[in-house]
């Protein structure tokens, strides 16, 4: 990339980084420079890191913390202990063995040999050239600063690190089941986030991440046969080749030269990831908006057709995401075969590359959607995983439906089914539960992906589709390149509509209260009909009621929820609609008088859209 273009990208990103509408908002900033050399025979690497850290907080800092994620992949680590103790360990992290007549799940980490474990060892740590005391505690490096870091000042940390790439267990690692040699996620000493709630220095047990916004300048020296892809813009493509060079440039690497040094710069991101393999094919595709899509995948005849077909679909999805939420702010995005399943990173994703085309497209749709919900809108995944995974699932479902040959009425139906199964299991925990503290993995996943998705699809039920889409665009515009919290998405919807939604945020995310409304009675009332509704669940909602008559005429009723202090516009303008007085949460029943006799009614339905997550729909319908 030309230096002029790089500077033009750096400047607006830096300015945007503090543009958050919340009064008094601040966030830290970290600029990394790293040089690393990888030994592809031992899978060990050595690196140097220089980090300029800016304390934008009002606090004086006397300590800092770094994540050393590789240390999780060692026997008896906290991650290993979690695998052994949780009731439903991640299937990718265990080996199933027969012990007598029982099947036992054994931790794969526990079986790692010394040359298969992961580690990061830190030496020569200095602050502004002065040695700083530090110690490693599991996956966290605790540093006592040589001098306090005052508010609104910067300091420079330097360190050396030695790492070993673990045998692939979860996300990062070497030699995964599809034969990818190096999936280098969370591979370097990463400064922990300090925000208005304090230090976010959680031990790593295989959940997701939170990082400091900044710029990464990374040089990776590796055997010249390896093809790399990942975060950032390659600065020396004309010396590297592998389809990174400019058109018409013929790259020749001298035979005697054994390594290449890849130089990447990534402006305004909060992570840096890369992958490498000798057998990668590297394709490029330009989108309508000028973004270069890179596809790196194994030269495996069984998968070539799927990966070729994936490319135009990825471009189409990016276009939908841009239109729905806001423009992707970087100039490149890479889809890379690597890792296990799929995981999002800055400007790239690592995904498994085999299997069906539908599976490949689905995981790409999900992980690329994270570029909006996590890698631009960087919520704290440990505390608010539903804002990350749930909003991404919403955008994934919406996007796949938009590019599908046959669209469905509700592309989020699977999320509702998952949520209902979780409620039925009795194992639901509030979404405010820290991601590491869930009793089991399945409830965590459903609340993050499915219930988090429903927060938005049900918000459409509350405020209407047009207002929801306006909310998503404003949310992106107001909070991009910052760390939004749950209150921020709620406040955005309130600003767009004028509705009061605090009750919705509280009930849905901080409790396990459920929605259950029912038709209690349908009775003659002279020449009219008295319809009595009941609230069975604890969570209140406004209600949409559909009435179908024997002559096939229809009408709708809207019963406002008084907590909202607002009424939604008619979603069916061509249909007669009656807006009743509000139903206050304190009253368990509510009566409506229909203007026709009971004999003329064919059916009554609560929530014909099925966007309200009513856990028992059997009592939502009356049929003659």
Secondary structure, DSSP 8 states (H G I E B T S, - for coil): --HHHHHHHHHHHHHHTT--SSTT----EEEEEEEEEEETTTTEEEEEEEEEEEE-SSS-EEEEEEE-GGGGSSTTSHHHHHHHHSTT--GGGEEEEEETTEEEEEETGGG--TTTS-EEEEEEEEETTEE-EEEEETTEEEEEEEEEE-TTEEEEEEEEEEEE--BSSSSSEES-TT--SEEESS-S-EE-EEETTEEE----SS-------EEEEEEEEEETT-EEEESSEES-HHHH-TT-S-TT------TT--EEEEEEEEEEES---EEEETTEEEEEEE-TTS-EEEEEEE--TTTHHHHHHHHHHHHHHHHHHHHHT----SSEEEEEE-SSSEEEETTEEEE---S-HHHHHHHHHHHHHTTTTTTTB---TTT-HIIIIIHHHHHHHHHHHHHSSS--S-TTHHHHHHHHHHHHHT----TTS-GGG-SSHHHHHIIIIIIHHHHHHHHHHHH-HHHHHHHHHHHHHHHTTB---HHHHHHHHHHHH----HHHHHHHHH----B-EEEEEEEEETTEEEEEEEE-SSS---EEEEEEETTS-EEEEEE-BGGG------S-TTSEEEE---B-TT-SEEEEEESS-GGGEEEEEE-TT--S-BS-GGGSEEE-
